[in-house]
Amino acid sequence: MKTPALLFLWIVIFLGSFQAISQEKQIEIVYGGNFSKDEAQFPGASIFSKDNKQVQFRHQGADLWCDVAIFYPEENRIKAKGHIKLIQGDSIFMDAGALDYNGVNQLAKAWESVSLRNSDMTLTPSDTLYFNRADQEAYYNQKGTIVDSQNTLTSDIGRYYLTPKKYRFLSRVTLVNPEYKLRSAQLDYYTNSKNVYMYGPTTIYGKEYTFYCERGFYNTIVESGYGIKNTKINYNNRIIEGDSVYFNKRKQFASATNHIVVTDTINKGVIRAHYAEVYKAKDSVFATKKAVSISLVEKDSLYMHGDTIMLTGKPDARILRAFRGATFYKTDLSGKCDSIHFNQQTGLTQLIRRPIIWNGENQMTGDLIHLRSDPKTKSMDSLEVLNNAFIVSLDTIRKKGYNQAKGKDMFGSFDNNVLRYLKLIKNTELIYYLYDSDQELMGINKTICSEIEIEMVDNEISEITFITAPDGTIYPLSEIPVADRKLEGFVWYGEERIKSKHDIFSPEDRNIKLPTIKGLTQSIDMEALKKEVLEKKE
């Protein structure tokens, strides 16, 4: 016989246990079917098995059906087997061959042909699925597959958040759609919106593009998205890279911000800038903010800059334009003007409004300057300076005074990509400093004639030939006043000369302030952020 003290202690423990189970809400038996017990194998358990219908239990808004249930009432848990169905409300449906359910923490562990369904999708793990009803989350730690109306997704590890209807996939994620395929290390996927938020190395293979990023967003319905970390898109024979890259398949449009590189995969040309837009239908590129076009001329790179650069046309007929403060540079040729127009098909480059070019130490100006190249080899072919042609170079020996020649027009030719011959025509004039073999100044040659031919060697004047009735004299330096040592129209732009690829940029270009790319450390999940804002308002 138990003593009153022991009896009291037993009552306290029993009531405490009963109260705890009551607080946890005891699993309810709806239909028990056949009842039995097996204390040897299942101590403390009640065994229920189906008769004409399955056994049924209920717990906090969820119903469980199975063929056999081993129920531990004191522990408030069930081991279920055979044709299991777990239904939560009218939205979540789970099937399995075996299931453990703990009513204390509301955790279900299911295996053997498991599937979890709602109105939007079906989740099928390869092995075991865990369903945490308290947190409304389902997860698997081995490979699983999710199928919805648009996409099929697989991953090694996955977690499904029921309330926002969001999946979080980890390790070897694959999304398959009839129009594209996505592979990722980590992403979040909303079954309602079909939006993807990518947080690891991700590649999307579309029919007309390939997109890579390590952090970004993708709308799987319209095939539109952006990347903000190590982003690259291969789009319409162009590779677009930048700190932030956006594209929209339906609009046939892509744009990029900060440290942009647009590579023409056919012509091997490159555009660098801090903002660019690509229009697929128009086959065009628009670039600004320290924009520069880089193309290969023989074995030398040609750098072309403008406040704005536009590239239009099919691969074999590109038109390149540089607007507002255009400049260019290659090893032995550089220049500047208001705008540049280059036609790939004809090989014609037009320097428009206030053009200046430098070939070595030689400065050339005119109302309009044309450079022509061979469209096939891309090597330089000829030069045209039209109206008010003027060539000037500083006297390289005395470093005082300028060698000058001018005419109405000037035409030049290149040999192996090097300027070799120049011809000035119509009302030509020349001022040239002459030296003897000891580099002593002999005098200044002033000549007027109808044509002047100049031969260049190593970008310096080697020989001058006067054509048709030249009228010239060599004057001692003392006999020519300083004011008469310059031809009419002379202007020296030596301080503006572009001597390197870095000189094509203005101080404003070099000091440009770039916008901050958001989302590298903060959340990029707009749907989750919107939910947080709404919850705060409530």
C-alpha positions in Angstrom: 0.0 0.0 0.0 1.4 3.4 -1.0 2.0 6.0 1.7 0.1 9.3 1.6 3.4 11.1 0.7 4.1 8.9 -2.2 0.5 9.0 -3.3 0.6 12.8 -3.2 3.8 12.8 -5.2 2.3 10.5 -7.8 -0.8 12.7 -8.1 1.4 15.8 -8.6 3.4 14.1 -11.3 0.3 12.8 -13.0 -1.5 16.1 -12.9 1.7 17.9 -14.1 2.0 15.4 -17.0 -1.7 15.8 -17.8 -1.4 19.5 -17.7 1.6 19.5 -20.0 -0.1 17.3 -22.5 -3.2 19.4 -22.2 -1.2 22.5 -23.0 0.4 20.8 -25.9 -3.0 19.6 -27.0 -3.2 15.9 -27.0 -3.4 14.0 -30.3 -7.1 13.1 -30.8 -8.3 9.7 -31.9 -11.0 10.2 -34.6 -11.3 6.5 -35.7 -9.3 3.7 -34.1 -10.4 0.7 -36.1 -8.9 -2.4 -34.5 -7.2 -1.9 -31.1 -4.3 -3.9 -29.6 -1.3 -3.6 -27.3 2.2 -5.2 -27.4 4.1 -4.1 -24.2 7.1 -6.3 -25.1 7.7 -4.5 -28.4 5.9 -1.2 -27.9 5.7 -0.5 -24.2 3.1 2.2 -23.3 1.7 2.3 -26.8 -1.8 1.6 -28.1 -1.8 0.0 -31.5 -4.6 0.8 -34.0 -5.1 -0.8 -37.4 -7.6 -0.3 -40.1 -10.7 -2.5 -40.5 -13.1 -1.4 -43.2 -11.5 2.0 -43.3 -8.2 3.6 -42.2 -7.3 4.8 -38.8 -7.7 8.5 -38.3 -6.1 11.0 -35.8 -6.4 14.8 -35.5 -4.1 17.4 -34.0 -4.3 21.1 -34.1 -5.9 21.5 -37.5 -4.3 18.5 -39.2 -5.8 15.1 -39.9 -3.8 11.9 -40.3 -4.9 8.7 -41.9 -2.9 5.4 -42.0 -3.2 1.6 -42.1 -1.4 1.1 -38.7 -0.7 3.6 -35.9 1.4 3.0 -32.8 0.2 5.7 -30.5 2.1 6.8 -27.3 -0.5 8.9 -25.4 1.8 9.8 -22.6 4.5 11.1 -25.0 1.8 12.5 -27.3 3.4 10.9 -30.5 2.5 8.5 -33.2 4.4 6.0 -35.5 2.2 5.5 -38.6 2.6 3.0 -41.4 0.9 2.3 -44.7 -0.8 4.6 -47.2 -0.4 7.6 -45.0 -2.2 10.9 -45.7 -1.6 14.0 -43.6 -3.9 16.9 -44.5 -3.6 20.4 -42.9 -6.6 22.5 -43.5 -7.5 22.6 -47.1 -4.1 23.6 -48.4 -1.4 21.0 -47.4 -1.5 17.3 -48.4 1.2 14.8 -47.6 1.5 11.2 -48.7 4.0 8.7 -47.3 4.6 5.0 -46.5 5.9 5.7 -43.0 5.7 8.7 -40.6 6.6 9.7 -37.1 4.7 12.5 -35.6 5.4 14.3 -32.3 2.5 16.3 -30.9 4.8 18.1 -28.5 6.9 19.9 -31.1 4.5 19.2 -34.0 7.3 17.7 -36.1 6.5 15.1 -38.7 9.2 12.9 -40.2 8.0 11.0 -43.3 9.7 8.6 -45.6 8.9 5.9 -48.2 7.4 7.5 -51.4 6.8 10.9 -49.7 5.1 13.8 -51.4 3.9 17.2 -50.1 1.3 19.1 -52.2 -0.6 22.3 -52.2 -2.5 24.1 -54.9 0.7 25.5 -56.4 3.2 22.7 -56.3 4.3 19.1 -55.5 7.4 18.4 -53.4 8.9 14.9 -53.7 12.1 14.2 -51.6 14.2 11.2 -52.6 14.4 10.0 -49.0 13.0 11.7 -45.9 10.8 14.8 -45.5 10.5 16.8 -42.3 7.4 18.9 -41.7 7.5 21.3 -38.8 3.9 22.3 -38.3 4.8 24.8 -35.5 7.0 26.8 -37.8 5.1 25.8 -40.9 8.2 24.6 -42.6 9.0 21.5 -44.6 12.6 20.4 -45.4 14.8 17.7 -46.7 18.5 17.0 -46.4 18.9 14.8 -49.4 17.9 15.4 -53.0 14.3 16.6 -53.6 12.2 17.7 -56.6 9.5 20.4 -56.7 7.1 20.7 -59.7 4.7 23.6 -60.2 2.8 25.0 -63.2 5.9 26.6 -64.7 9.0 24.9 -63.5 10.7 21.7 -62.1 13.3 22.3 -59.5 15.7 19.9 -57.9 18.3 20.3 -55.1 20.4 18.4 -52.6 18.9 20.4 -49.7 15.6 22.3 -49.6 13.3 24.1 -47.2 9.7 25.1 -47.9 8.1 28.0 -45.9 4.4 27.4 -46.1 3.2 30.9 -45.2 5.0 32.9 -47.9 5.0 29.8 -50.1 8.8 30.1 -50.5 11.5 27.5 -51.1 15.1 27.8 -50.1 17.3 25.5 -52.1 20.9 24.7 -51.2 23.6 22.7 -53.1 23.3 21.8 -56.8 20.0 23.5 -57.5 18.5 22.9 -61.0 15.4 24.7 -62.4 14.0 23.4 -65.7 11.5 25.2 -67.9 10.6 24.6 -71.5 12.3 27.9 -72.4 15.4 27.8 -70.3 17.4 26.0 -67.6 18.9 27.3 -64.4 21.7 25.9 -62.3 22.6 27.4 -58.9 24.5 26.8 -55.6 21.7 28.6 -53.6 18.4 30.3 -54.3 15.0 31.2 -52.9 11.9 30.5 -55.0 8.3 31.7 -54.6 5.7 29.4 -55.9 3.1 32.2 -56.3 5.1 34.8 -58.2 7.6 32.3 -59.7 10.4 34.7 -58.7 13.9 33.5 -57.9 16.4 35.2 -55.6 19.9 33.9 -56.2 22.6 33.9 -53.5 25.4 31.8 -55.0 27.0 31.1 -58.4 24.1 30.8 -60.8 23.9 30.2 -64.6 20.7 30.6 -66.6 20.7 29.0 -70.1 18.0 30.6 -72.2 17.3 30.1 -75.9 18.7 33.5 -76.8 21.0 34.3 -73.8 23.2 32.9 -71.1 23.1 34.7 -67.8 25.6 34.3 -64.9 25.7 36.0 -61.5 26.5 35.2 -57.9 23.7 37.3 -56.4 20.6 38.5 -58.2 17.0 38.1 -59.1 15.1 36.3 -61.9 11.4 36.4 -62.9 10.9 32.9 -64.4 7.6 33.9 -66.1 8.8 36.8 -68.3 12.5 35.7 -68.2 13.7 39.0 -66.8 16.2 39.6 -64.0 19.4 41.3 -62.7 22.7 40.3 -61.1 24.7 42.4 -58.7 27.8 40.3 -58.1 30.2 39.0 -60.8 27.5 39.3 -63.4 27.8 38.4 -67.0 25.2 37.9 -69.8 25.9 36.5 -73.3 23.3 38.3 -75.3 22.9 38.8 -79.0 26.6 38.1 -79.9 27.6 40.4 -77.1 28.9 39.6 -73.6 27.9 42.2 -71.1 29.7 42.4 -67.7 29.2 44.9 -64.9 28.7 45.4 -61.2 25.0 45.3 -61.9 23.4 43.9 -65.0 19.7 43.8 -65.9 17.9 42.1 -68.8 14.4 41.6 -70.1 13.8 39.0 -72.8 10.4 40.2 -73.9 11.6 43.8 -74.3 14.8 42.5 -75.9 16.7 44.8 -73.6 19.7 44.7 -71.3 21.5 47.4 -69.2 24.5 47.5 -67.0 25.9 49.9 -64.3 29.4 50.4 -63.0 32.6 48.9 -64.4 30.9 47.6 -67.6 32.6 45.6 -70.3 30.5 44.9 -73.5 32.4 42.5 -75.8 31.4 42.0 -79.5 32.1 38.3 -79.8 32.1 38.5 -83.6 34.3 41.5 -84.2 36.3 41.2 -81.0 35.6 44.9 -80.1 35.1 46.0 -76.6 33.1 48.9 -75.0 33.9 49.9 -71.4 31.7 52.4 -69.5 29.9 52.9 -66.2 26.4 52.7 -67.8 25.3 50.9 -70.9 22.2 49.7 -72.7 21.8 47.0 -75.3 18.8 46.8 -77.6 18.6 43.4 -79.3 15.9 44.3 -81.8 17.9 47.4 -83.0 21.2 45.6 -82.7 22.6 48.5 -80.8 24.6 49.5 -77.8 24.4 52.8 -75.9 27.2 53.6 -73.4 28.0 56.6 -71.3 30.0 57.6 -68.1 33.7 57.3 -69.1 32.7 55.3 -72.2 35.4 54.0 -74.4 35.4 51.7 -77.5 38.4 49.4 -77.9 39.1 47.8 -81.3 42.1 46.0 -82.8 43.8 47.7 -85.7 46.4 45.2 -87.0 48.3 44.4 -83.7 47.5 47.8 -82.2 44.5 48.7 -80.1 42.5 51.8 -81.0 40.8 53.5 -78.1 37.8 55.8 -78.9 36.0 57.9 -76.2 33.1 60.2 -76.0 30.6 61.4 -73.4 28.3 59.0 -75.2 29.1 56.1 -77.5 26.6 54.3 -79.7 27.2 51.1 -81.7 24.5 50.1 -84.2 24.1 47.7 -87.1 24.5 44.0 -87.9 27.9 42.3 -87.1 29.3 42.9 -90.6 28.0 46.5 -90.9 28.6 48.2 -87.5 28.3 52.0 -87.2 30.2 53.5 -84.2 29.5 57.0 -83.0 31.2 59.0 -80.2 29.5 62.2 -79.2 30.4 65.3 -77.3 34.1 65.6 -76.6 35.2 62.7 -78.7 38.9 61.5 -78.5 40.9 58.6 -79.8 44.3 57.0 -79.3 46.5 54.3 -80.9 50.3 54.0 -80.6 51.2 56.5 -83.3 47.9 58.3 -84.0 45.6 60.2 -81.7 43.0 62.9 -82.0 40.0 64.8 -80.7 36.9 66.5 -82.1 33.3 67.1 -81.3 32.1 63.7 -82.6 33.4 60.7 -84.4 31.5 58.5 -86.9 32.9 55.1 -88.0 31.4 52.9 -90.7 32.8 49.3 -90.4 31.5 48.3 -93.9 33.3 51.1 -95.7 36.2 51.6 -93.2 35.6 55.3 -93.1 36.1 57.2 -89.8 34.9 60.9 -89.9 36.1 63.4 -87.3 33.4 66.0 -87.2 33.7 69.6 -86.0 37.0 71.1 -84.8 39.1 68.0 -85.5 42.7 67.7 -84.5 44.9 64.6 -85.0 48.5 63.9 -83.9 50.9 61.6 -85.7 54.0 61.4 -83.7 54.9 65.1 -83.1 52.9 66.3 -86.0 49.6 68.1 -85.4 47.0 68.2 -88.2 43.9 70.2 -88.4 41.2 71.1 -90.9 37.4 71.6 -91.2 36.8 67.9 -91.6 39.2 64.9 -91.2 38.6 61.4 -92.6 40.6 58.3 -91.8 40.1 55.3 -94.0 40.9 51.7 -93.2 40.7 48.4 -95.1 37.4 46.8 -94.0 38.9 43.3 -94.3 42.3 43.7 -92.7 41.3 46.7 -90.5 44.7 48.2 -91.2 45.0 52.0 -91.8 44.8 53.0 -95.5 44.6 56.7 -96.0 44.0 60.2 -94.5 41.9 63.1 -95.8 42.0 66.6 -94.3 39.4 68.7 -96.1 39.3 72.5 -96.1 41.9 74.6 -94.3 44.3 71.7 -94.0 47.2 72.5 -91.7 50.2 70.4 -90.4 52.4 71.7 -87.6 55.3 70.3 -85.6 57.6 71.8 -83.0 61.1 72.4 -84.2 62.6 69.4 -82.5 66.2 70.8 -82.4 65.9 74.3 -81.1 62.5 73.6 -79.4 61.6 77.1 -80.6 59.4 77.8 -83.6 57.3 75.5 -85.6 57.5 73.7 -88.9 54.3 74.4 -90.8 52.5 73.5 -94.0 49.0 74.3 -95.2 46.8 74.1 -98.2 43.1 73.7 -99.1 43.2 69.9 -98.6 45.7 67.3 -97.5 45.8 63.6 -98.4 47.9 61.0 -96.7 48.6 57.3 -97.2 49.7 54.6 -94.7 52.1 51.7 -95.3 51.9 48.8 -92.8 49.7 50.9 -90.6 52.2 53.8 -90.5 51.7 57.2 -92.1 54.3 57.5 -94.9 53.2 60.1 -97.4 51.3 63.4 -97.4 50.2 65.7 -100.2 48.9 69.3 -99.7 47.1 70.8 -102.7 45.8 74.2 -103.7 47.4 77.4 -102.4 50.0 75.6 -100.3 52.5 77.4 -98.1 55.4 76.1 -96.0 57.6 77.4 -93.2 60.4 75.0 -92.4 63.5 75.2 -90.2 66.6 73.9 -92.0 69.7 72.5 -90.4 73.1 71.3 -91.6 74.7 67.9 -90.8 76.0 69.4 -87.5 72.5 70.5 -86.6 73.4 74.1 -87.0 70.4 76.3 -88.1 70.9 77.3 -91.8 67.7 79.4 -92.0 64.0 79.2 -92.4 62.5 78.1 -95.7 59.3 80.0 -96.7 57.7 78.6 -99.9 54.5 79.0 -101.8 53.4 76.6 -104.6 50.4 74.7 -105.8 51.3 71.3 -104.2 53.6 70.0 -101.6 54.5 66.3 -101.1 56.0 65.2 -97.8 57.6 61.8 -97.0 57.5 60.6 -93.4 59.9 58.2 -91.7 59.3 57.2 -88.1 56.5 59.8 -87.9 58.9 62.6 -88.7 59.2 64.6 -91.9 62.0 63.1 -94.0 61.7 64.8 -97.4 59.7 67.7 -98.8 59.0 68.1 -102.5 57.5 71.2 -104.1 55.3 70.6 -107.1 54.5 73.1 -109.9 56.2 76.5 -109.8 57.4 76.8 -106.2 58.3 80.3 -105.0 60.5 80.1 -102.0 63.4 81.6 -100.1 65.6 80.5 -97.3 65.9 83.4 -94.8 68.4 83.8 -92.0 66.7 83.7 -88.6 67.5 87.3 -88.0 65.7 88.5 -91.1 62.3 87.1 -90.2 60.5 88.8 -87.4 58.9 86.4 -84.9 55.4 87.4 -86.0 56.2 86.3 -89.6 57.3 82.9 -88.5 53.8 81.6 -88.4 51.4 81.0 -91.3 48.0 82.6 -91.3 45.6 80.4 -89.3 48.3 78.8 -87.1 47.1 77.4 -83.8 49.2 75.1 -81.6 47.3 72.6 -79.4 50.4 70.9 -77.9 49.0 71.0 -74.4 46.0 69.1 -75.6 47.9 66.3 -77.3 46.8 62.8 -76.4 49.9 60.8 -75.6 48.4 57.7 -74.0 45.1 55.8 -73.7 44.6 57.4 -70.3 44.7 60.9 -71.9 41.4 60.3 -73.8 39.5 61.0 -70.6 38.8 64.4 -69.2 39.3 65.3 -65.5 35.5 65.0 -65.1 35.7 61.4 -66.5 38.4 60.5 -64.1 36.6 61.8 -61.0 33.2 60.4 -61.9 31.3 59.2 -58.8 29.6 55.9 -59.3 26.2 54.9 -57.7 26.3 52.4 -54.9 25.0 49.0 -55.9 22.6 47.9 -53.2 21.9 44.4 -52.1 25.5 43.1 -51.8 25.1 42.9 -48.0 21.4 43.6 -47.6 18.5 41.4 -48.5 17.5 41.5 -52.1 14.2 39.6 -51.4 11.6 42.3 -52.2 8.7 40.0 -51.3 10.1 39.3 -47.8 10.9 43.0 -47.3 7.4 44.0 -48.3 5.9 41.5 -45.8 8.1 43.0 -43.0 6.9 46.5 -43.8 3.2 45.4 -43.8 3.7 43.5 -40.5 5.3 46.6 -38.9 2.3 48.7 -40.0 -0.1 46.3 -38.4 
